Amino acid sequence: MNNKDLLSSDEKRSELAAPPETGSYKLAFEDQEFLAKEELRPLRLQLELMKPEYHLQQEGVQSTIVVFGSARVLPLADAERRVGEAEAAVMKDGDDEGLHAELAQARKQLSYARYYEEAREFSNLVSRRFQQEKRRDFVVVTGGGPGIMEAANRGAMEAGARSVGLNITLPREQHPNPYISQELCFQFRYFALRKMHFLMRAKALVVFPGGYGTFDELFEVLTLVQTGKIERIPIILIGCDFWSRVVDFNFLVEEGMIESQDVELFRIEDNARDAVRSICDFYGEIPPE
């Protein structure tokens, strides 16, 4: 064997010793393409259950209060600014029907802005009352986005307390609002696992005016309590005018679709302080272990 053949063999051996660049050689937990495959969905579901649970335990979160409501509700100052801008636009061109429609919508948003402030106050009050030093009870948890969710996380932060945000990937990308405690900010792919985490530590549910997402969560919790799948918790709907018009619960009773006692599974209150009082009454002022 000549030196040329020997050199070629050494080079070939060195080439064979290099790790393959194929996907099959990657460590399974580092292979994102593999983990994203349809066959790996059960594993992804398990991971999405386990990861937030691990962090919640690490942070000592004992119990939570879930706050739902519309992502479209604006802070009062922003709503007032939009009305002012819309009014100025109409003054400038009063014949434009589109501008009049925008003004009407801005005024409607202003009327609902009070719920942003109520959610903010509720979270502030309940966080101050129940989050004690070295004990994290009744920690406010939201869907992590804007609107009512932002208001609730904001109220907790202003009280110097922790709060949780359970974000989810959506076609219109949802970014976490800036008031969530950073170590308690999570992102989900699967609605089902997110729903589980909303309720695994929940000791109360407070629901502000909202749309499809809010109704989805509200009626799911009502169904779980009604069927005994979870223990009864205080369920409080805030906004008498909104809830008395949007759902006629008594009509459901009259038509035999629900029992009369099912209407007693929730209370309708009109402000944050009454909601806090309802929760305190339910638990006798003491957060449950």
Residue pairs with C-beta under 8 A, 6 or more apart in sequence:
19 25
23 31
23 33
23 34
26 34
28 34
28 35
29 35
34 40
35 43
35 44
44 189
44 190
45 190
45 192
45 193
48 188
48 189
48 190
48 193
49 193
49 196
49 197
51 186
52 166
52 186
52 197
53 197
53 200
55 183
55 184
55 186
56 164
56 184
56 201
59 136
59 162
59 183
59 184
60 134
60 135
60 136
61 136
61 139
61 162
61 164
61 184
61 201
62 135
62 136
62 137
62 139
62 201
62 287
62 289
63 137
63 138
63 139
63 201
63 202
63 203
63 287
63 288
64 138
64 139
64 140
64 141
64 164
64 201
64 202
64 203
65 126
65 138
65 139
65 140
65 141
65 202
65 203
65 204
65 205
65 206
65 279
66 141
66 142
66 198
66 199
66 202
66 204
66 205
66 206
66 217
67 119
67 122
67 123
67 140
67 141
67 142
67 148
67 149
67 152
67 206
67 207
67 208
68 142
68 143
68 148
68 205
68 206
68 207
68 208
68 210
68 213
68 214
68 217
68 218
69 115
69 119
69 147
69 148
69 149
69 151
69 152
69 207
69 208
69 209
69 210
69 214
70 112
70 115
70 147
70 148
70 208
70 209
70 210
70 211
70 214
71 143
71 145
71 146
71 147
71 148
71 149
71 174
71 210
71 213
72 109
72 146
72 147
72 211
73 109
73 112
73 113
73 115
73 116
73 119
73 147
73 148
73 151
73 208
73 209
74 82
74 109
74 112
74 113
74 116
74 147
75 113
75 116
75 117
75 151
76 110
76 113
76 114
76 116
76 117
78 113
79 106
79 109
79 110
79 112
79 113
80 110
80 113
82 106
82 109
82 110
83 103
83 106
83 107
83 109
83 110
85 106
86 99
86 102
86 103
86 105
86 106
86 107
87 103
89 96
89 99
89 102
89 103
90 96
90 99
90 100
90 103
93 99
112 209
115 148
115 151
115 208
115 209
115 238
115 239
116 147
116 148
116 150
116 151
117 151
118 208
118 238
118 271
118 272
119 148
119 151
119 152
119 155
119 208
119 238
119 272
120 151
120 152
120 154
120 155
120 158
121 155
121 272
121 273
122 152
122 155
122 206
122 238
122 272
122 275
122 276
123 140
123 151
123 152
123 153
123 154
123 155
123 156
123 159
123 163
124 155
124 156
124 158
124 159
125 155
125 159
125 272
125 273
125 276
126 138
126 140
126 276
126 279
127 138
127 139
127 140
127 155
127 156
127 159
127 161
127 162
127 163
128 159
128 161
129 138
129 276
129 280
130 137
130 138
130 287
131 137
131 138
131 139
131 159
131 161
131 162
136 162
137 203
137 287
138 203
138 204
138 279
138 287
139 156
139 161
139 162
139 163
139 164
139 184
139 201
140 152
140 153
140 155
140 156
140 161
140 163
140 164
141 163
141 164
141 165
141 166
141 198
141 201
141 202
142 148
142 149
142 150
142 152
142 153
142 163
142 164
142 165
142 166
142 180
143 149
143 165
143 166
143 167
143 168
143 213
144 153
144 165
144 166
144 167
144 168
144 174
144 176
144 177
144 180
144 185
144 186
145 167
145 174
145 175
145 176
145 177
146 177
148 208
148 210
149 165
149 177
150 177
150 179
152 163
153 163
153 165
153 177
153 179
153 180
154 177
154 179
156 162
156 163
156 179
156 181
157 163
157 179
157 181
162 181
162 184
163 179
163 180
163 181
163 184
164 180
164 181
164 184
164 185
164 186
165 176
165 177
165 180
165 184
165 185
165 186
166 186
166 188
166 194
166 197
166 198
167 174
167 175
167 176
167 185
167 186
167 187
167 188
168 174
168 187
168 188
168 189
168 191
168 194
169 187
169 188
169 189
176 185
176 187
186 197
188 194
188 197
195 217
195 220
198 217
199 221
199 224
199 230
202 233
203 233
203 283
203 287
203 288
204 233
204 234
204 235
204 236
204 279
204 282
205 218
205 221
205 233
205 234
205 235
205 236
206 236
206 238
206 275
207 214
207 217
207 218
207 235
207 236
207 237
207 238
208 214
208 238
208 239
209 238
209 239
209 242
209 243
209 246
218 235
218 237
221 230
221 233
221 235
222 235
222 262
222 265
222 266
223 229
224 230
225 231
225 232
225 233
225 235
225 265
226 258
226 262
226 265
232 265
233 282
234 267
234 278
234 279
234 282
234 283
235 265
235 266
235 267
236 266
236 267
236 268
236 269
236 275
236 278
236 279
237 243
237 266
237 267
237 268
237 269
238 268
238 269
238 270
238 271
238 272
238 275
239 268
239 270
240 268
240 269
240 270
243 268
244 268
249 258
249 263
250 263
252 258
252 262
253 259
253 260
253 262
253 263
267 278
269 275
269 278
